[in-house]
Amino acid sequence: MLHVLLLLPHSSYKADAFLTACARAGVGLTVGTDHVPVLRHARHCTLTLSFLDTASDAEQIKSYARRHAIDAVVAADGMAVPLAAVACASLGLSYNSPASVQLASDKCLTRQAQANAGLPCPRFALLKDDTEKLPPAIGYPCVLKPLRLSASRGVIRVDNHTDFNAARTRIASLLKTSKLKISNAGSEILAESYLEGQEFSIDGLLTNGRLHCLTIFEKPDPLQGPFFEESIFITPPRCSGEFCQKLINAVQDTVDALGLTQGPVHAELRASAQAVTVLEIAPRPIGGLCSNAITVSGMPLEEVIIRHALDADFLPAAQQHEHRGVMMIPIPGAGILKSVSGLEPARRTQHVLGVTLCIALGEQLVPLPEGDRYLGFIFAAAPRFEQAEAALRNAHAKLRFNIAG
């Protein structure tokens, strides 16, 4: 029996999905995690890791592999990707190199790689301290963002000098209090020229550097700032085959520039009449529970990833007979979540497949740009794009959140 090492940080939304995927694929499983009690009832071996000391964790994996065969290492989310790269390099398994993962995980290094390859990208500059002015070549409006946070955390559009100073201070404060514990927060902020256009995302698999597209999501909401809280994703998009190929080509070009070669990839793009620009690319699956909206040849995305990790020739074709959508329920305000009403009416909305809440009553809600979680997810499927979009919006309109400040 082939054996998978699944790297599963306790903060991941994907524990159940990946454990189910491994069972469906009929593989042996070891879970590398930093929170064993969460998985104590599962039927698999467990390897305790920190995900904070990559070198030490990689040595522990290497030692484990001397006693137990490992045929593939799969990272459940972005936090586990650097460790997966180092572990696979030491075990001789196919995966992205540590160097390519470093380029993809740092937004400034990604921009430099795009620029060096002659690819479309915004004008950019690294703010090295909290007194540095915005370079005139960038100009307003622009976007300030942390180098290493995901899910739009700390990403702020600014339209003038006053906004610029306020946003830079806000992002630096976020970085100093984040789990990354960055001491030189001022040098962790990237300034970019603002790009007009509509956003899309692509999920695919890499095999020897070639992109196999699984899904293209269209984001119907305009993401113009000041914050960029993602909300609705719907696939397939309302685009021609020619335009979809332009999106895929843009991701392939950025994959080449970064040197990514193997496994899942998730890319965020902005398309205008002038160019298709890859805003961000990550060697991991789509975040949160959004993968529940992706089915490939009757399989959930996590199962596809497991099977591809064990057999690089496993590249199922995406067969989409309906429009599937997901809404990441935004956090409307800061405070303690006291109650939620309207759940059952929302779930009974036509074309809605389900509504899942991810924050328990009594927990603190923190909106973007500081927050790192969504309230939950709404899923829908319909024959037409507009029906799927309307179902998500109608279900969300029925929800009421009581938040105590």
C-alpha positions in Angstrom: 0.0 0.0 0.0 1.3 3.5 -0.9 1.8 5.8 2.1 1.3 9.5 2.3 2.6 11.9 4.9 0.0 14.6 5.3 1.2 17.9 6.8 -1.8 19.3 8.6 -1.4 22.3 10.9 -4.1 22.6 13.5 -5.2 25.9 12.1 -6.1 24.3 8.7 -9.8 24.1 7.7 -9.0 21.0 5.7 -8.5 18.2 8.2 -11.7 16.4 7.5 -11.5 16.8 3.7 -8.0 15.4 3.5 -8.5 12.6 5.9 -11.6 11.5 3.9 -9.7 11.9 0.7 -6.9 9.6 1.9 -9.5 7.0 3.0 -11.2 7.2 -0.5 -7.9 6.8 -2.2 -7.1 3.7 -0.1 -3.6 4.9 1.0 -1.7 4.4 4.2 -1.5 7.7 6.1 0.7 9.4 8.6 -0.4 12.9 9.8 2.2 15.4 10.7 0.5 17.9 13.0 1.1 20.4 15.8 -2.1 19.6 17.6 -2.4 15.8 18.1 -5.6 15.9 20.3 -7.7 17.2 17.5 -6.9 14.0 15.5 -6.8 11.5 18.4 -9.8 9.5 17.2 -8.6 9.1 13.6 -7.2 5.8 12.4 -3.7 6.7 11.3 -0.1 7.2 12.5 0.7 10.7 13.9 3.9 12.6 13.8 4.1 15.7 16.1 5.6 18.7 14.3 5.9 22.4 15.2 5.7 24.1 11.7 7.8 26.8 13.3 11.3 25.2 13.0 11.5 23.8 9.5 15.0 22.3 9.8 14.1 20.5 13.0 10.8 19.2 11.6 12.5 18.1 8.4 15.0 16.1 10.4 12.2 14.5 12.4 10.4 13.5 9.1 13.7 12.1 7.7 14.2 10.0 10.9 10.6 8.8 10.6 11.1 7.9 7.0 14.0 5.6 7.9 11.5 3.4 9.7 8.4 3.9 7.6 8.1 4.2 3.9 6.8 7.5 2.6 5.8 7.7 -1.0 4.5 11.3 -1.0 4.3 14.4 1.2 1.2 16.6 0.9 0.8 20.0 2.5 -2.8 20.7 3.5 -2.3 24.5 3.4 0.2 27.3 3.0 1.7 27.0 6.5 2.9 23.5 5.7 4.4 24.2 2.2 7.9 25.3 3.2 8.3 22.1 5.4 7.0 19.9 2.5 9.6 21.4 0.2 12.5 20.8 2.5 11.2 17.3 3.5 10.7 16.2 -0.1 14.2 17.5 -1.0 15.8 15.4 1.8 13.7 12.3 0.9 14.2 12.5 -2.8 10.5 13.0 -3.6 9.1 15.1 -6.3 7.9 18.5 -5.1 8.6 22.2 -5.5 12.2 23.2 -4.5 12.7 25.1 -1.3 14.0 28.0 -3.4 10.8 28.2 -5.6 8.6 28.0 -2.5 10.5 30.9 -0.9 10.0 33.0 -4.1 6.3 32.3 -4.1 5.8 32.9 -0.4 7.3 36.4 -0.5 5.3 39.0 -2.5 8.3 41.2 -3.2 10.3 38.2 -4.5 7.4 37.2 -6.6 7.2 40.6 -8.2 10.9 40.7 -8.8 10.7 37.3 -10.6 7.8 38.5 -12.7 9.6 41.7 -13.6 12.8 39.9 -14.5 10.8 37.6 -16.8 9.2 40.5 -18.5 5.7 39.6 -17.2 2.9 42.0 -16.5 3.0 43.2 -12.9 2.4 46.4 -11.0 5.1 48.9 -10.2 6.4 48.0 -6.8 8.8 48.9 -4.0 9.7 47.5 -0.6 9.2 50.0 2.2 12.4 49.5 4.3 11.4 51.6 7.3 8.5 53.6 8.7 9.8 56.9 7.5 10.2 56.0 3.8 8.0 57.9 1.4 6.1 56.4 -1.5 8.4 56.3 -4.5 7.0 58.8 -7.2 7.2 56.0 -9.8 4.4 54.2 -8.0 2.0 57.1 -7.4 -1.6 57.1 -6.1 -3.8 55.1 -5.9 -1.6 52.3 -4.7 -1.8 49.2 -2.5 0.2 48.4 0.6 0.4 44.8 1.7 2.5 42.6 4.0 5.0 40.3 2.2 3.9 37.0 3.7 0.3 37.1 5.0 -2.5 35.5 3.0 -6.3 35.9 2.5 -6.1 39.7 1.9 -4.9 40.3 5.5 -3.3 43.7 5.8 -3.9 44.6 2.1 -5.0 48.2 1.9 -5.6 50.6 -1.0 -4.5 54.2 -0.4 -5.4 57.2 -2.4 -3.2 60.0 -0.8 -0.4 60.7 1.5 -2.5 60.7 4.6 -4.0 57.3 3.8 -0.5 56.0 3.0 0.9 56.9 6.5 -2.2 55.5 8.3 -2.1 52.2 6.3 1.6 51.7 6.8 1.2 52.2 10.6 -1.8 49.8 10.6 0.0 47.1 8.7 3.2 47.4 10.8 1.0 47.0 14.0 -0.6 43.9 12.5 2.7 42.3 11.7 4.1 42.9 15.2 1.1 41.2 16.8 0.7 38.4 14.2 1.7 34.8 14.7 4.7 35.5 12.5 6.1 37.6 15.3 8.0 39.8 12.8 10.3 42.3 14.6 11.4 44.4 11.6 7.8 45.0 10.5 8.6 48.1 8.5 10.6 46.1 6.0 7.8 43.6 5.5 5.5 46.0 3.6 5.2 46.2 -0.1 3.9 49.1 -2.0 2.3 48.5 -5.5 0.6 50.6 -8.1 -3.2 49.8 -8.1 -4.4 47.8 -11.0 -7.9 48.1 -12.4 -9.8 45.1 -13.6 -11.8 42.0 -12.6 -10.4 39.3 -10.5 -10.3 35.5 -11.2 -8.6 32.6 -9.5 -7.2 29.4 -10.9 -6.6 26.1 -9.2 -4.5 23.5 -10.9 -1.9 20.8 -10.7 1.8 21.1 -11.7 3.6 18.1 -13.2 7.3 18.8 -14.1 6.4 22.5 -14.3 3.4 22.2 -16.6 0.1 23.5 -15.4 -3.0 21.4 -15.6 -6.0 23.7 -14.9 -8.7 22.2 -12.8 -11.0 25.2 -12.1 -11.3 28.9 -13.0 -13.3 30.9 -10.6 -14.8 34.3 -11.5 -15.3 36.9 -8.7 -18.4 38.9 -9.6 -17.9 41.5 -6.9 -15.7 44.5 -7.7 -12.6 44.4 -5.5 -11.6 48.1 -5.4 -10.6 48.7 -1.8 -9.8 50.1 0.6 -9.8 46.5 1.8 -10.0 43.5 -0.4 -12.2 41.0 1.4 -13.0 38.2 -1.0 -16.6 37.1 -1.0 -18.1 35.2 -4.0 -16.3 32.7 -6.3 -18.2 31.0 -9.1 -17.1 28.4 -11.6 -17.0 28.1 -14.6 -16.7 31.8 -15.4 -18.6 33.8 -17.9 -15.7 34.0 -20.3 -14.8 32.7 -23.7 -12.5 29.8 -24.1 -9.9 32.1 -25.6 -10.0 34.4 -22.5 -9.8 31.5 -20.1 -6.7 30.3 -22.0 -5.1 33.8 -21.5 -5.7 33.4 -17.7 -4.1 29.9 -17.8 -1.1 31.2 -19.8 -0.5 34.0 -17.4 -0.4 31.5 -14.5 2.0 29.2 -16.5 4.3 32.1 -17.2 4.5 33.0 -13.5 5.0 29.3 -12.5 7.9 29.3 -14.9 9.4 32.5 -13.5 9.2 31.2 -9.9 10.4 27.7 -10.8 7.5 25.9 -9.3 7.3 22.3 -10.6 5.0 19.9 -8.7 1.7 19.7 -6.9 -1.3 21.9 -6.4 -1.2 25.6 -7.2 -3.7 28.4 -6.5 -3.4 31.7 -8.3 -5.2 35.1 -8.0 -5.4 37.2 -11.2 -6.7 40.6 -12.2 -7.7 41.1 -15.9 -8.1 44.4 -17.7 -8.3 45.4 -21.3 -4.5 46.0 -21.2 -3.2 42.8 -19.5 -3.8 39.8 -17.4 -1.7 40.0 -14.2 -1.0 37.3 -11.7 -1.5 39.1 -8.3 -0.4 36.1 -6.2 0.5 32.5 -6.7 0.8 29.8 -4.0 1.8 26.1 -4.2 -1.2 24.9 -2.2 -4.9 24.3 -2.6 -7.4 27.1 -2.5 -8.0 28.2 1.1 -10.7 27.7 3.7 -13.6 25.5 2.7 -13.7 26.9 -0.9 -12.5 23.6 -2.3 -16.0 22.2 -1.5 -17.1 24.0 -4.6 -14.6 22.1 -6.8 -15.4 18.6 -8.1 -13.2 17.1 -10.7 -14.4 13.9 -12.5 -16.6 13.2 -9.5 -13.8 13.6 -6.9 -13.3 16.4 -4.4 -10.2 18.5 -4.9 -8.4 17.0 -1.9 -8.7 13.5 -3.3 -7.3 14.7 -6.7 -4.3 16.2 -4.9 -3.6 13.0 -3.0 -3.8 10.8 -6.1 -1.7 13.2 -8.1 1.0 13.3 -5.4 1.3 9.5 -5.7 1.0 9.4 -9.5 2.0 12.5 -11.5 0.2 11.1 -14.6 -3.1 11.4 -12.7 -4.6 14.5 -14.4 -8.4 14.2 -14.4 -10.3 16.4 -16.7 -12.6 19.0 -15.2 -16.2 18.3 -16.3 -18.5 21.1 -15.2 -22.2 20.6 -16.0 -23.4 23.3 -13.7 -22.2 26.5 -12.1 -20.9 26.0 -8.6 -20.3 28.9 -6.2 -19.1 29.7 -2.7 -19.5 32.8 -0.6 -17.0 33.4 2.2 -19.3 35.1 4.7 -17.7 38.4 5.6 -17.3 39.6 9.2 -19.6 42.7 9.5 -18.0 44.1 12.6 -15.7 43.6 15.5 -16.9 42.1 18.8 -18.2 38.9 20.4 -20.5 36.7 18.3 -23.5 36.3 20.5 -26.0 34.6 18.2 -26.8 33.8 14.6 -30.3 33.7 13.1 -31.7 32.8 9.7 -29.6 29.7 9.2 -32.4 27.4 8.2 -34.1 29.8 5.8 -30.7 30.4 4.3 -30.1 26.7 3.8 -33.5 26.3 2.2 -32.8 29.0 -0.4 -33.2 27.7 -3.9 -29.9 26.3 -5.4 -28.1 26.5 -2.0 -26.2 23.3 -1.1 -25.2 24.2 2.4 -24.2 26.9 4.9 -21.3 26.2 7.3 -20.3 28.5 10.1 -16.7 28.4 11.2 -16.7 30.7 14.3 -18.4 29.5 17.4 -20.7 31.6 19.6 -18.8 33.5 22.2 -15.7 33.9 20.0 -14.1 37.3 19.1 -14.8 38.6 15.6 -12.0 40.6 13.9 -12.8 42.1 10.4 -10.2 42.6 7.7 -7.6 43.8 7.2 -6.5 42.5 10.6 -8.8 39.4 10.8 -7.7 36.0 9.5 -11.0 34.1 9.5 -14.4 34.2 7.8 -17.7 33.7 9.6 -18.4 30.7 7.4 -19.2 29.6 3.9 -22.3 29.3 1.7 -22.3 26.9 -1.2 -24.6 26.8 -4.2 -25.0 25.1 -7.6 -27.3 26.1 -10.5 -27.7 25.7 -14.2 -26.7 29.3 -14.8 -24.0 31.6 -13.4 -26.6 34.3 -12.5 -28.7 31.7 -10.6 -25.7 30.5 -8.5 -24.7 34.1 -7.7 -28.3 35.1 -6.7 -28.6 32.0 -4.5 -25.5 33.0 -2.6 -26.6 36.6 -2.1 -30.1 35.6 -1.2 -29.0 33.1 1.4 -26.5 35.6 2.9 -29.3 38.2 3.1 -31.3 35.9 5.4 -28.5 35.6 8.0 -28.4 37.9 11.0 -25.4 38.1 13.3 -25.7 39.5 16.8 -22.3 41.0 17.7 -21.6 42.6 21.0 -18.9 45.3 20.9 
